[in-house]
Amino acid sequence: MSDYVLRGIRQSLERPTREELFARIARLPPIDVDPPPSEVLREARERR
């Protein structure tokens, strides 16, 4: 195989799977966003 194809295969194998990504995200602590995104979106819609 060409070096290009082999490099692409290696890179894809080094990336986490979807399941691994979901598990990592699930372990993250929740964040407190102020103001809430719903409020920001509502205000943006009202300005239109």
Backbone bond lengths (Angstrom), bond angles and torsions (degrees), N, CA, C in turn:
res aa  C-N    CA-C-N  psi(-1)  N-CA   C-N-CA  omega(-1)  CA-C   N-CA-C  phi
1 M - - - 1.450 - - 1.518 109.66 -
2 S 1.297 114.70 156.47 1.455 118.34 -179.63 1.525 109.78 -73.55
3 D 1.314 115.50 158.04 1.466 120.87 177.80 1.525 111.25 -59.03
4 Y 1.320 116.43 -35.38 1.462 121.41 -179.70 1.530 110.59 -61.80
5 V 1.314 116.50 -47.22 1.468 121.13 -179.29 1.522 110.25 -66.84
6 L 1.314 117.37 -43.52 1.468 120.64 179.28 1.519 111.38 -62.30
7 R 1.309 116.76 -40.39 1.474 120.58 178.30 1.526 110.04 -62.88
8 G 1.318 116.91 -42.34 1.465 121.17 178.47 1.518 112.03 -63.03
9 I 1.316 116.68 -40.74 1.469 120.74 178.40 1.524 110.05 -65.52
10 R 1.317 116.97 -44.58 1.474 120.14 179.24 1.527 111.19 -61.13
11 Q 1.325 116.20 -43.35 1.463 119.84 -179.45 1.518 111.17 -63.62
12 S 1.313 117.71 -41.19 1.465 119.97 -179.56 1.526 111.04 -68.41
13 L 1.322 117.61 -32.27 1.461 120.50 178.16 1.525 112.16 -73.28
14 E 1.319 117.05 -24.39 1.461 120.55 179.92 1.529 112.04 -80.70
15 R 1.331 117.85 -19.81 1.460 121.64 -179.87 1.523 109.92 -75.90
16 P 1.326 116.35 145.69 1.467 118.47 176.56 1.528 110.98 -68.80
17 T 1.328 115.54 152.64 1.462 120.18 176.96 1.531 108.96 -75.01
18 R 1.318 116.32 169.29 1.468 120.08 177.09 1.517 110.67 -58.19
19 E 1.332 116.21 -42.56 1.454 120.42 -178.91 1.532 110.76 -62.63
20 E 1.330 116.42 -41.32 1.466 120.31 178.05 1.525 111.07 -64.94
21 L 1.331 117.00 -40.53 1.464 119.94 177.55 1.518 111.32 -63.59
22 F 1.333 117.14 -44.90 1.461 120.67 178.93 1.519 110.95 -61.68
23 A 1.321 117.49 -39.89 1.465 120.92 179.21 1.526 110.59 -64.87
24 R 1.325 116.84 -41.57 1.470 120.26 178.43 1.515 111.24 -63.38
25 I 1.335 115.93 -43.10 1.462 120.38 179.92 1.521 110.47 -64.86
26 A 1.327 117.00 -40.23 1.461 120.95 -179.11 1.531 111.61 -63.41
27 R 1.321 117.46 -27.91 1.470 121.12 -179.83 1.527 112.85 -80.47
28 L 1.324 117.53 -13.68 1.459 120.47 -179.48 1.522 110.47 -70.31
29 P 1.330 116.56 143.65 1.463 118.60 177.88 1.532 109.85 -72.18
30 P 1.329 116.68 150.68 1.464 118.43 177.55 1.527 110.13 -65.98
31 I 1.301 116.33 152.48 1.461 120.18 178.77 1.518 109.13 -112.01
32 D 1.311 115.26 148.05 1.451 121.09 178.14 1.527 107.38 -101.18
33 V 1.314 115.82 115.47 1.457 121.10 -176.70 1.526 107.91 -105.61
34 D 1.328 115.43 128.00 1.448 119.65 179.86 1.514 109.50 -132.55
35 P 1.263 121.69 119.64 1.458 128.51 2.82 1.528 110.96 -76.44
36 P 1.330 116.73 159.71 1.467 120.16 -180.00 1.533 111.20 -60.14
37 P 1.320 117.30 144.14 1.470 120.56 179.82 1.526 112.83 -55.16
38 S 1.319 117.03 -36.35 1.472 118.97 -179.77 1.521 110.73 -62.16
39 E 1.313 117.35 -36.62 1.465 121.18 178.58 1.529 110.99 -68.19
40 V 1.311 116.06 -42.21 1.466 120.99 179.24 1.529 109.88 -62.07
41 L 1.331 116.31 -44.80 1.467 120.05 179.31 1.523 111.43 -64.16
42 R 1.329 116.76 -42.66 1.463 120.38 179.91 1.521 110.10 -60.10
43 E 1.313 117.14 -45.86 1.470 121.30 179.97 1.525 111.19 -63.15
44 A 1.334 116.81 -39.57 1.468 120.09 179.51 1.522 110.49 -65.50
45 R 1.323 116.76 -39.75 1.476 120.57 179.55 1.520 110.39 -66.92
46 E 1.306 116.51 -38.90 1.464 120.13 -178.95 1.527 111.77 -67.02
47 R 1.325 117.67 -28.47 1.467 121.40 179.67 1.521 112.51 -73.44
48 R 1.303 118.55 -18.18 1.465 121.28 -177.71 1.474 111.89 -74.61
